[in-house]
């Protein structure tokens, strides 16, 4: 015999699921981080790589770079990599650190900070986020041309186009999770596209937290928890404080979210509960 689910019961279930998680602040740096856009944790070394724009978000000015910061928020080195323009997303495979720098993907030795090469992306003018698959395939979004590029063995090819609001990327097994404005999308190994969820603001950073759930950010100052069933929670709202929430990093073992605050010039760490 089938049981009828009443609208009242459904409302109770939705309400119960409305706020299951929270972010608890652990630390924040002083306002010394030169316009941080992305944080990439190195869990083995207990450090954070931080992309530094240090100028206008799309200025080709040679002022940008990559910093190193202790995972405890201490020992900041803002001059580890210098001479870039406005680097944003970061990714890593083996000893190679990748940074999206307007029209180039910059490849850096993750141990020494030395520049290995630059991979130019044809027609690109707004390279934004980067992710690297467990097989070393690099994906990079171009927010200005609404495209996502794929780089295999240092050779770029167009992966997806007409992605309005292309920004955040995350490789998860055979899938590519990506931001299409406020819509969280999935492209499988055959490039079959599926909508996962939609949040109120256009997304920036994307991090999986297990069981098909994600934490995503909106640059204007919001962090959302996205459930596998498409429901969402608002975890953080700092837009009135003008504290941006850009391309986050995540430690899945300690459940720590590292937030670059862009114009607020800080990195802030929160524990996900």
N, C-alpha and C positions, 0 to 999 in steps of 0.2 A: 504494500500500500504506500503510495506517495504522500509525503507530508507537504502541506502547503506552507510556503514561506511568506509571512505577512509583510506588508510594507513597513510596519512598525519594527519588526524584527530586523529587517534589512537596514533600517536607519540606525538601530542600536549597533549592528555589526560595523557599519561604516564609521560611526562615531568612535567606536572602540579602537578602530584602526587609524584614526586621524592623527594621533601623536604618540607614537611608540618610541621614538628616538629623540636624543638631544645631543648638543655639543657643549662640552665643558672646557673652558679655556685653561690651558696649561701654562703658556708663556707667550710673550711677544717681544720682538726686538725693539730697539730704539728706532727712531725714524731716520735710519742711516742707509737703508737699502735703496739703491738708485733706480726707482720705478721697477719693482719686481713684477714679472708677468707669469712666470711658471716656476714651480718647485718640483724637483725630481729627487726622491730619496734614494740613497745608496745604503741599503740596510746592512750590508756586510761591513762597510767602513764607518757606519754610524754618522754619515754626513748628508747634507742636502746640497744639490746643485740648484742654483737660482739664476734664471735669466734676467738680465738687467737691460732695460731700454735706455735709461739715463738720458732722456730727451723727449722729443715728440714721438708718438707711437708709430709713425710711418716715415720718420726722417732718416735719410741716408746721410749720416753725419759722422760715422766712425766712433761714436761715443759709447756704444753698447758693449756688453760683455757678459760673462758668466761668473757668478760668485760661488764660493763654497761657505757653508755654514754648518756648525755642529748641530746634530739632531736634537740637542738640548737648547738651541737658540743662542749658543755662545760661539766664540772663535770665528767671527765673521771675516772673510777675506774677499773684499769687493774688487780685487784686481787679479783674480786667478786667470781669467781670459779677458783680453781687451781687444779693441780695434774692430768690433762688430758694429752693426748699425742699430737696429731695433729688434733684437732677438726675442722670440716669444716661446712657443712650445719647445719642450725638451724630450728626448727619448734616448734610450741606450740599448746597445747590443754588444755583448762582450766588452771589449775595451774601447769601443767607439761611442762617443757622445754626439748626438745630433741636435742641432738647433735650427728652428725656422727663422730665417732672417730676411724678410721682405720678398726677395726674389731668388734667394739661394738657400739651400740646406747646407749648413756648415757642419763639417765633421771634425771633431776634436778628440785627441787622445785623452781618455778619461783619467789617466794616471798623472800625466805631466801637464795637461792643459795646452799642449802644443796643437796648432792647426794642422790637420792632415790634408784636407781638401775642401773645396766648395763645389756643390752640385747645383748648377743653374737649372731653374725650372722655366721652360719656354712660356713667355707671356704672363708670368706670375708677377703680381705687384702687391699682394697682401697675404703672404704665407703666414699662417697663424699657429695651428697646433700640429704636433707630431706624435705618432705612436709607432712602436716597432713590434712586430709579431715575434713569437717564440722561434721563428725560422729566420729572423733577420730582415724581413721585408718591412720597409719604412713607408708609412702613409703620412701625407702632409696636406692640410687644408689651405685653400686660398680663399679668404673671406671676400676679397674684392671681385673675383671672377666667378664665384660660386662653384668652385671645382675642388675635387679631392684627387691628389696625385699618389701614385704608387712608385716606389723606387726599389728596384731589385738589382743587386750586384752593381750599384751606383748608376743605373740607367733609369731615368724617370719615364713614366707613361701615364696617360690620363686614366683614372680609375672611375670616377663619377663626375658628372657635370649637372648643371641646373639645380645645384644644392643651395637654395636661397638661405643666407645666414650661416653658411658653412663655417664651423669653428672647431669645437672640441671633438677629439678622436680618442678611441681606446680599442686596441686589438685584444679580443678575448677568444682564445682558441682559434677556431676557423672563421670567426665573425669579426666584422668591423662595426663598432658602435660609434655613432657620430651625431653631432648636433646639427639640426637643420632649423636654425632660429630657435624657437621654444620647443621644438619637437625632437624627442630622442628617438633615433632610428637605428635599425640593424640591417647590415648587408651581410648575407651569408657567403659561403665559399663560391656560390654560383651567382652572386650579386642579386639574389632575390631580396627585395626590400620589405621590411616590416616595421610598422610604427610600434614603439614600446610604450611611450607616454608623452604627455605634454605638460609643460610647466608654464607659469604666468609670464616669465621673462625669457629672452633669448639666452641660450646657454653658452658657457665658456668651458670650464673644466668638467671632465667625466672620470669617475673612478668606480670600479666594481667593488662591492663590499661582501659578496657572497650570496648564494641562493638566488641569483638572478637579479639582486637589488643593486642600486647605484646611488652614489652621491654625485650631484651635479651642482655647478655654480652658475650664477648670472653675474656678469661683470659689475653691474650697478650696485651690488651689495647683498645678494641673496644666495643662500645655500639650501638646496632641497634634497630630501631623501626620496628616491623613486623605488617603489616596490615592483616586483616582477609582474604583478597583476595590473600595473599602470597607475595605481593610486600614488599620491605624493604627500609628503609632509614638508612644511617650511621649518627648517632647522635654525636659520640665522637670518637676521635682517639688520644690516648696518648701513643702509643707503642714506639715512638721514645724517649719519656721522661722516658721510663721504668716505667710507672705508670700503674700497672695492674688494671684490672676491673674484680673483682671476683663475688661472689654471692650477688647480690644487694638486698636491701630492698626497699619497696615502700609504700608511704603514699598516698592512692587514693583520700583523701579529699583535701589535700594541693598540691597534684601532685608533691611530692618531692621524688627524687631517691637518696638513700643512697648507696654510692659505697665504698666497702673495697678495698684497693689498694695493698694488699698482701705485696710484698717486699718493696714497698714505705712507708709502715708503717703509713698510714694515712686513715682516713675516710673522704670522700668528699661528700657534699650534693649539688644536682642540682635540679632546678625546671624544670619540663617538660612543654614546651609551644608548 
